[in-house]
Amino acid sequence: MQIIDWMQSIRYEVNGYIWVHDTSHHLIAHPFRSISIGKDDTNNTDATGTKIFQQFINIAKENEKGGFIEYYWAKPEFGAPRKKIGFLALDKEWGWVIGTGLYADDIEASLFKKKLALEKKIDKYVQIILLTALSLMIVIGIVSLLISKNIVRVFTSYREKVSKKEQTLKEFNKMLTTKVKEALNEAKKKDKALLQQSRLAQMGEMISMIAHQWRQPLCEISGIFMEMETAAKFDKADKKFILAESKDGTRLISYMSKTIDDFRDFFKPAKVKELFSLTRACEEAITLSSASLKNRDIHLDLHVKKDLHVSGYACEFAQVILNLILNAKDALIERDIQNPRIVIIIENVNNNSFVKVSDNGGGIGKDILDRVFEPYFSTKKTTGTGLGLYMSKMIIEENMGGKITVENTDEGARFCIEI
């Protein structure tokens, strides 16, 4: 076949050639073993006694892109076996194992020649570089001398100008320092005013919630006075009756006093971080808002998937939850939602604590969703100050190192606090 003849004629380097076996170890082509063409090389060995042709076939089959092998084979001009590095690859279409190889000493000799040639080139390049560098140094030295004289002259003039500008800059810095101090003082005043407005808004909410908490006890105390007045008119106000009524009145007054204490402690600012229960903080906020929610027939559910403890300011966190509850309440009332409800979920996801407050109030408009945490931005036309959510964000993200976000669900808005 022409292909076999062509492959047997290929030569490269000094002793490079190609041979071919089939997968049954039969020799198909070899330029130096023409008398062995068609013979089975299964049991043939190299100079070390290794059945090398079996390894040739196995390497070609096991490696899709071919593989290398070391063996010992007689070198044509020496006769004696020499170390050889072969490469075998399988042609699946023809079922041929095509091999070639180079003697290790030929490779070393070739590398040595190339090394010598490369060293000669490097020596030549080094000489050229040294001569070029020397010439450049002479030219650069002359140019540098000329330039340096001009630079000295320019620098002297420049130094005089810089001295004048430096004096001007010092005066400007003094003025700028004064303006910065004034601006900082002004910013502190604004922050204080902002905080004061927030506190006033909280006081208004607090008074409103206290009113809801007190409404029922006041009605009961009024009823006690009416009973005592009626008993007095009909001469039924004996000692036992008065003591019983007095006991009921004392109980109600004690409850009202405790309500004031609860609100006072709730809004008292914390100074030191502590480990607190998220469930307990949410329950405190729910307790304070329960009367106003009940008055509007708003149902609130608390789902605690896991009671979590975090480090921070318990009262401030509870104030944030209370603010989210009251905001949800206002939205439900304003939109006159049927079967209004608020849901609070406490859970742990990937070792992070989450508190989610959602409602069925229809959500927040997409055009203002990104602005709800801005100071002085409010959707409440008459009663809103625009500070509640802003202060909530400051408490969660700056004071406690957490994150607060808002999104719309199918039913309404959902605020998510991550700590």
RODO-2510 file (C-alpha; in nm, 4 decimals, decimal comma):
residues 419
     n   res          X          Y          Z
     1     m     0,0000     0,0000     0,0000
     2     q     0,1132     0,3534    -0,0774
     3     i     0,0386     0,4737     0,2775
     4     i     0,2606     0,2029     0,4299
     5     d     0,5419     0,2780     0,1850
     6     w     0,5128     0,6473     0,2584
     7     m     0,5193     0,5921     0,6361
     8     q     0,8275     0,3651     0,6062
     9     s     1,0066     0,6388     0,4136
    10     i     0,9589     0,9080     0,6805
    11     r     1,2778     1,0174     0,8617
    12     y     1,3431     1,2959     1,1117
    13     e     1,6373     1,4034     1,3242
    14     v     1,9201     1,1449     1,3080
    15     n     1,7513     0,8118     1,3769
    16     g     1,3825     0,9015     1,3764
    17     y     1,1392     0,6742     1,1891
    18     i     0,7811     0,5365     1,2142
    19     w     0,6529     0,1788     1,2509
    20     v     0,2998     0,0321     1,2541
    21     h     0,1388    -0,2686     1,4318
    22     d    -0,2172    -0,3843     1,4327
    23     t    -0,3956    -0,4387     1,7658
    24     s    -0,3106    -0,8100     1,7481
    25     h     0,0649    -0,7327     1,7658
    26     h     0,1293    -0,8068     1,3952
    27     l     0,3894    -0,5827     1,2315
    28     i     0,2474    -0,3845     0,9400
    29     a     0,5259    -0,1391     0,8571
    30     h     0,8884    -0,0886     0,9693
    31     p     1,1761     0,0615     0,7638
    32     f     1,4407    -0,1655     0,9211
    33     r     1,2437    -0,4912     0,9714
    34     s     1,1050    -0,5602     0,6295
    35     i     1,1570    -0,9355     0,6706
    36     s     0,9309    -0,9302     0,9823
    37     i     0,6300    -0,7616     0,8123
    38     g     0,3148    -0,9593     0,8974
    39     k     0,4765    -1,1482     1,1857
    40     d     0,3338    -1,1629     1,5389
    41     d     0,5458    -0,9550     1,7850
    42     t     0,3480    -1,0553     2,0941
    43     n     0,6343    -1,2326     2,2631
    44     n     0,9197    -1,0246     2,1220
    45     t     1,1217    -0,8368     2,3834
    46     d     1,3579    -0,5402     2,3993
    47     a     1,7181    -0,5553     2,5205
    48     t     1,6046    -0,5857     2,8848
    49     g     1,3732    -0,8819     2,8189
    50     t     1,0520    -0,6791     2,8459
    51     k     0,7694    -0,7818     2,6121
    52     i     0,7717    -0,4307     2,4805
    53     f     0,5309    -0,4751     2,1897
    54     q     0,2522    -0,5806     2,4262
    55     q     0,3144    -0,2564     2,6219
    56     f     0,3076    -0,0569     2,2955
    57     i    -0,0408    -0,1854     2,2135
    58     n    -0,1709    -0,1388     2,5715
    59     i    -0,0469     0,2226     2,5994
    60     a    -0,2039     0,3133     2,2642
    61     k    -0,5382     0,1593     2,3668
    62     e    -0,5451     0,3145     2,7150
    63     n    -0,4589     0,6698     2,6083
    64     e    -0,6962     0,8325     2,3640
    65     k    -0,4370     1,0922     2,2602
    66     g    -0,1411     0,8524     2,2741
    67     g     0,1226     0,7788     2,5392
    68     f     0,4999     0,7657     2,6008
    69     i     0,7189     0,4702     2,7047
    70     e     1,0885     0,4051     2,7732
    71     y     1,2621     0,0924     2,6400
    72     y     1,6001    -0,0279     2,5080
    73     w     1,6561    -0,0924     2,1375
    74     a     1,9562    -0,1479     1,9111
    75     k     2,0865     0,1729     1,7525
    76     p     2,1563     0,1282     1,3769
    77     e     2,5096     0,2734     1,3706
    78     f     2,6148     0,1125     1,6993
    79     g     2,4276    -0,2160     1,7125
    80     a     2,4319    -0,2158     2,0880
    81     p     2,1016    -0,1421     2,2715
    82     r     2,0438     0,2171     2,3747
    83     k     1,7707     0,3839     2,5834
    84     k     1,4862     0,5045     2,3638
    85     i     1,1722     0,7106     2,4315
    86     g     0,8764     0,6013     2,2211
    87     f     0,5317     0,7470     2,1522
    88     l     0,2360     0,5244     2,0563
    89     a    -0,1082     0,6252     1,9269
    90     l    -0,4081     0,4226     1,8081
    91     d    -0,5849     0,4987     1,4795
    92     k    -0,9321     0,3572     1,5501
    93     e    -1,0490     0,3792     1,1871
    94     w    -0,7678     0,1546     1,0570
    95     g    -0,7058    -0,0336     1,3817
    96     w    -0,3359     0,0577     1,3614
    97     v    -0,1007     0,1319     1,6458
    98     i     0,1437     0,3890     1,5038
    99     g     0,4708     0,4308     1,6900
   100     t     0,7854     0,6351     1,6735
   101     g     1,0776     0,7031     1,9047
   102     l     1,4047     0,8842     1,9638
   103     y     1,7196     0,7623     2,1310
   104     a     1,7925     0,9430     2,4563
   105     d     2,1514     1,0177     2,3569
   106     d     2,0307     1,1743     2,0285
   107     i     1,7968     1,3990     2,2265
   108     e     2,0775     1,4989     2,4616
   109     a     2,3142     1,5677     2,1696
   110     s     2,0498     1,7808     1,9975
   111     l     1,9808     1,9752     2,3175
   112     f     2,3556     2,0287     2,3673
   113     k     2,3963     2,1686     2,0140
   114     k     2,1006     2,4021     2,0626
   115     k     2,2405     2,5105     2,3988
   116     l     2,5751     2,6017     2,2402
   117     a     2,4018     2,7924     1,9603
   118     l     2,1849     2,9761     2,2115
   119     e     2,4873     3,0695     2,4243
   120     k     2,6607     3,2140     2,1185
   121     k     2,3522     3,4227     2,0367
   122     i     2,3260     3,5433     2,3976
   123     d     2,6957     3,6447     2,4005
   124     k     2,6442     3,8388     2,0800
   125     y     2,3321     4,0091     2,2150
   126     v     2,5108     4,0993     2,5407
   127     q     2,7971     4,2642     2,3480
   128     i     2,5498     4,4645     2,1388
   129     i     2,3546     4,5670     2,4496
   130     l     2,6691     4,6761     2,6343
   131     l     2,7890     4,8884     2,3410
   132     t     2,4413     5,0376     2,2987
   133     a     2,4118     5,1086     2,6711
   134     l     2,7525     5,2762     2,6796
   135     s     2,6640     5,4974     2,3841
   136     l     2,3304     5,5871     2,5429
   137     m     2,4970     5,6707     2,8744
   138     i     2,7327     5,9144     2,7034
   139     v     2,4478     6,0799     2,5129
   140     i     2,2240     6,0873     2,8205
   141     g     2,5048     6,2361     3,0302
   142     i     2,5488     6,5246     2,7877
   143     v     2,1744     6,5824     2,7581
   144     s     2,1328     6,5600     3,1364
   145     l     2,3976     6,8236     3,1931
   146     l     2,2200     7,0622     2,9591
   147     i     1,8787     6,9853     3,1048
   148     s     1,9959     7,0147     3,4657
   149     k     2,1150     7,3695     3,4083
   150     n     1,7759     7,4617     3,2673
   151     i     1,5980     7,2799     3,5510
   152     v     1,7917     7,4707     3,8168
   153     r     1,6859     7,7951     3,6575
   154     v     1,3223     7,6889     3,6279
   155     f     1,3201     7,5418     3,9794
   156     t     1,4488     7,8638     4,1321
   157     s     1,1662     8,0547     3,9680
   158     y     0,9162     7,7883     4,0623
   159     r     1,0279     7,7853     4,4274
   160     e     0,9563     8,1552     4,4540
   161     k     0,6083     8,1049     4,3111
   162     v     0,5444     7,8080     4,5416
   163     s     0,6458     8,0108     4,8441
   164     k     0,3853     8,2710     4,7575
   165     k     0,1164     8,0087     4,6922
   166     e     0,2058     7,8238     5,0128
   167     q     0,1363     8,1355     5,2122
   168     t    -0,1953     8,1778     5,0317
   169     l    -0,2794     7,8097     5,0975
   170     k    -0,2092     7,8449     5,4697
   171     e    -0,4495     8,1349     5,4890
   172     f    -0,7079     7,9369     5,2912
   173     n    -0,6654     7,6341     5,5218
   174     k    -0,7300     7,8495     5,8258
   175     m    -1,0478     7,9795     5,6667
   176     l    -1,1477     7,6263     5,5551
   177     t    -1,0918     7,4846     5,9052
   178     t    -1,3200     7,7499     6,0466
   179     k    -1,5886     7,6741     5,7873
   180     v    -1,5622     7,2979     5,8498
   181     k    -1,6057     7,3498     6,2242
   182     e    -1,9070     7,5687     6,1571
   183     a    -2,0509     7,3062     5,9201
   184     l    -1,9945     7,0268     6,1758
   185     n    -2,1625     7,2312     6,4475
   186     e    -2,4523     7,2992     6,2137
   187     a    -2,4767     6,9266     6,1284
   188     k    -2,4756     6,8379     6,5006
   189     k    -2,7547     7,0877     6,5584
   190     k    -2,9537     6,9318     6,2747
   191     d    -2,8917     6,5810     6,4142
   192     k    -3,0093     6,6961     6,7555
   193     a    -3,3156     6,8534     6,5983
   194     l    -3,3802     6,5339     6,4025
   195     l    -3,3476     6,3237     6,7153
   196     q    -3,5727     6,5622     6,9069
   197     q    -3,8365     6,5404     6,6340
   198     s    -3,8128     6,1616     6,6436
   199     r    -3,8523     6,1618     7,0213
   200     l    -4,1519     6,3961     7,0002
   201     a    -4,3074     6,1656     6,7427
   202     q    -4,2430     5,8671     6,9707
   203     m    -4,3924     6,0570     7,2642
   204     g    -4,7046     6,1198     7,0583
   205     e    -4,7299     5,7512     6,9743
   206     m    -4,6616     5,6617     7,3372
   207     i    -4,9369     5,8929     7,4645
   208     s    -5,1753     5,7461     7,2072
   209     m    -5,0930     5,3904     7,3176
   210     i    -5,1210     5,4833     7,6867
   211     a    -5,4634     5,6272     7,6109
   212     h    -5,5681     5,2959     7,4550
   213     q    -5,4269     5,1033     7,7523
   214     w    -5,6031     5,3326     8,0014
   215     r    -5,9417     5,3534     7,8283
   216     q    -6,0819     5,0294     7,9720
   217     p    -5,9488     5,0824     8,3315
   218     l    -6,0864     5,4401     8,3319
   219     c    -6,4279     5,3119     8,2276
   220     e    -6,4167     5,0552     8,5080
   221     i    -6,3104     5,3225     8,7646
   222     s    -6,5957     5,5452     8,6430
   223     g    -6,8313     5,2533     8,6963
   224     i    -6,6990     5,2064     9,0528
   225     f    -6,7687     5,5723     9,1326
   226     m    -7,1196     5,5428     8,9884
   227     e    -7,1881     5,2342     9,2007
   228     m    -7,0587     5,4124     9,5137
   229     e    -7,2696     5,7212     9,4335
   230     t    -7,5814     5,5091     9,3827
   231     a    -7,5152     5,3106     9,7029
   232     a    -7,4691     5,6357     9,8961
   233     k    -7,8041     5,7720     9,7688
   234     f    -7,9882     5,4628     9,8885
   235     d    -7,7848     5,4290    10,2125
   236     k    -7,6296     5,1014    10,0929
   237     a    -7,2660     5,2225    10,1170
   238     d    -7,1604     5,0215    10,4176
   239     k    -6,7986     4,9525    10,5184
   240     k    -6,7793     4,6161    10,3406
   241     f    -6,9097     4,7643    10,0146
   242     i    -6,6696     5,0612    10,0269
   243     l    -6,3690     4,8355    10,0997
   244     a    -6,4580     4,6038     9,8106
   245     e    -6,5009     4,8937     9,5696
   246     s    -6,1826     5,0554     9,7001
   247     k    -5,9912     4,7310     9,6417
   248     d    -6,1112     4,7158     9,2814
   249     g    -6,0188     5,0816     9,2284
   250     t    -5,6721     5,0268     9,3789
   251     r    -5,6184     4,7290     9,1459
   252     l    -5,7099     4,9317     8,8392
   253     i    -5,4943     5,2282     8,9459
   254     s    -5,2020     4,9887     9,0056
   255     y    -5,2480     4,8484     8,6556
   256     m    -5,2476     5,2020     8,5090
   257     s    -4,9336     5,2896     8,7066
   258     k    -4,7604     4,9750     8,5810
   259     t    -4,8554     5,0731     8,2258
   260     i    -4,6740     5,4059     8,2691
   261     d    -4,3682     5,2256     8,4089
   262     d    -4,3698     4,9811     8,1156
   263     f    -4,3744     5,2649     7,8624
   264     r    -4,1068     5,4614     8,0514
   265     d    -3,8718     5,1628     8,0663
   266     f    -3,9454     5,0757     7,7050
   267     f    -3,8352     5,4147     7,5727
   268     k    -3,5388     5,4475     7,8096
   269     p    -3,2174     5,4517     7,5922
   270     a    -2,9731     5,1633     7,6508
   271     k    -2,6043     5,2460     7,6938
   272     v    -2,4392     4,9029     7,6959
   273     k    -2,4876     4,6164     7,4525
   274     e    -2,6281     4,2979     7,6011
   275     l    -2,7358     3,9534     7,4901
   276     f    -3,1146     3,9590     7,4589
   277     s    -3,3959     3,7409     7,3286
   278     l    -3,5539     3,8488     6,9992
   279     t    -3,8764     3,6797     7,1057
   280     r    -3,8881     3,8737     7,4339
   281     a    -3,8179     4,2060     7,2588
   282     c    -4,0956     4,1403     7,0048
   283     e    -4,3384     4,0391     7,2814
   284     e    -4,2726     4,3698     7,4626
   285     a    -4,3520     4,5657     7,1476
   286     i    -4,6658     4,3572     7,0909
   287     t    -4,7800     4,4132     7,4516
   288     l    -4,7526     4,7920     7,4188
   289     s    -4,9391     4,7978     7,0871
   290     s    -5,2010     4,5328     7,1726
   291     a    -5,4650     4,7757     7,2994
   292     s    -5,4503     5,0043     6,9940
   293     l    -5,4566     4,7009     6,7609
   294     k    -5,7497     4,5458     6,9460
   295     n    -5,9351     4,8758     6,9309
   296     r    -5,9142     4,8575     6,5488
   297     d    -5,9858     4,4822     6,5278
   298     i    -5,6375     4,4133     6,3849
   299     h    -5,5139     4,0584     6,4452
   300     l    -5,1415     4,0059     6,5164
   301     d    -4,9657     3,6660     6,4988
   302     l    -4,6167     3,5917     6,6331
   303     h    -4,4491     3,2807     6,4886
   304     v    -4,1256     3,1823     6,6628
   305     k    -3,9505     2,9098     6,4630
   306     k    -3,6530     2,9333     6,7007
   307     d    -3,5954     3,1613     6,9991
   308     l    -3,2756     3,3466     6,9099
   309     h    -3,0429     3,5590     7,1226
   310     v    -2,8344     3,8410     6,9750
   311     s    -2,6005     4,1063     7,1113
   312     g    -2,7296     4,4629     7,1013
   313     y    -2,9769     4,7039     7,2598
   314     a    -3,2982     4,5245     7,3538
   315     c    -3,5100     4,8378     7,4094
   316     e    -3,3991     5,0002     7,0843
   317     f    -3,4703     4,6798     6,8912
   318     a    -3,8147     4,6553     7,0516
   319     q    -3,8783     5,0185     6,9500
   320     v    -3,8001     4,9247     6,5871
   321     i    -4,0485     4,6350     6,6024
   322     l    -4,3083     4,8639     6,7629
   323     n    -4,2528     5,1224     6,4885
   324     l    -4,3030     4,8571     6,2165
   325     i    -4,6222     4,7345     6,3884
   326     l    -4,7646     5,0873     6,4153
   327     n    -4,6758     5,1657     6,0527
   328     a    -4,8545     4,8468     5,9435
   329     k    -5,1533     4,9387     6,1633
   330     d    -5,1767     5,2875     6,0059
   331     a    -5,1624     5,1404     5,6522
   332     l    -5,4368     4,8870     5,7336
   333     i    -5,6596     5,1579     5,8830
   334     e    -5,5964     5,4113     5,6062
   335     r    -5,6839     5,1585     5,3342
   336     d    -5,9779     5,0129     5,5281
   337     i    -5,8531     4,6541     5,4808
   338     q    -6,1025     4,3769     5,5531
   339     n    -5,9771     4,1205     5,8093
   340     p    -5,6591     4,3188     5,8741
   341     r    -5,3652     4,1270     6,0175
   342     i    -4,9970     4,1610     6,0987
   343     v    -4,7565     3,8642     6,1099
   344     i    -4,4164     3,8562     6,2836
   345     i    -4,1812     3,5636     6,2108
   346     i    -3,8562     3,4906     6,3985
   347     e    -3,6254     3,2375     6,2322
   348     n    -3,2637     3,1351     6,1754
   349     v    -3,1244     3,0947     5,8220
   350     n    -2,7588     2,9997     5,7602
   351     n    -2,6628     3,1027     6,1170
   352     n    -2,8172     3,4497     6,0673
   353     s    -3,1104     3,5759     6,2753
   354     f    -3,4143     3,7127     6,0891
   355     v    -3,7225     3,8968     6,2124
   356     k    -3,9879     3,9558     5,9435
   357     v    -4,2870     4,1880     5,9929
   358     s    -4,5532     4,1698     5,7215
   359     d    -4,9136     4,2807     5,6740
   360     n    -5,1974     4,2447     5,4245
   361     g    -5,2287     4,6167     5,3585
   362     g    -5,1618     4,6050     4,9837
   363     g    -4,7913     4,6966     4,9939
   364     i    -4,5878     5,0086     4,9170
   365     g    -4,5951     5,1833     4,5802
   366     k    -4,3068     5,0773     4,3517
   367     d    -4,2208     5,4418     4,2845
   368     i    -4,1488     5,5089     4,6541
   369     l    -4,0296     5,1648     4,7716
   370     d    -3,6641     5,2750     4,7576
   371     r    -3,7314     5,5936     4,9558
   372     v    -3,9119     5,4672     5,2661
   373     f    -3,5954     5,4839     5,4818
   374     e    -3,5130     5,8440     5,3843
   375     p    -3,5461     6,1086     5,6592
   376     y    -3,8598     6,3264     5,6399
   377     f    -4,0147     6,1013     5,3733
   378     s    -4,3636     5,9853     5,4711
   379     t    -4,6701     5,8463     5,2978
   380     k    -4,8935     5,9766     5,5791
   381     k    -5,0350     6,3051     5,4585
   382     t    -5,1046     6,4683     5,7957
   383     t    -4,9672     6,2585     6,0808
   384     g    -4,6349     6,1317     5,9431
   385     t    -4,2983     6,2861     6,0337
   386     g    -4,0883     6,0692     5,8031
   387     l    -3,8506     5,9812     6,0879
   388     g    -3,9720     5,6448     6,2176
   389     l    -3,8234     5,4199     5,9483
   390     y    -3,5141     5,6391     5,9176
   391     m    -3,4413     5,6041     6,2907
   392     s    -3,5198     5,2296     6,2696
   393     k    -3,2586     5,1916     5,9955
   394     m    -3,0039     5,3871     6,2035
   395     i    -3,0680     5,1630     6,5078
   396     i    -3,0425     4,8326     6,3190
   397     e    -2,7567     4,9119     6,0794
   398     e    -2,5381     5,1584     6,2711
   399     n    -2,6037     5,0703     6,6355
   400     m    -2,6407     4,6921     6,5983
   401     g    -2,4475     4,6152     6,2772
   402     g    -2,7474     4,4492     6,1104
   403     k    -2,9522     4,5164     5,7995
   404     i    -3,3150     4,6169     5,7404
   405     t    -3,4894     4,5876     5,4028
   406     v    -3,8417     4,6104     5,2656
   407     e    -4,0219     4,4334     4,9832
   408     n    -4,3744     4,3812     4,8588
   409     t    -4,5480     4,0433     4,8812
   410     d    -4,8730     3,9292     4,7195
   411     e    -5,0666     4,0665     5,0198
   412     g    -4,8711     4,3666     5,1429
   413     a    -4,5368     4,4977     5,2656
   414     r    -4,2753     4,2869     5,4433
   415     f    -3,9899     4,4362     5,6455
   416     c    -3,6953     4,2023     5,7082
   417     i    -3,4384     4,2592     5,9843
   418     e    -3,1169     4,0544     5,9617
   419     i    -2,8712     4,0454     6,2521
***
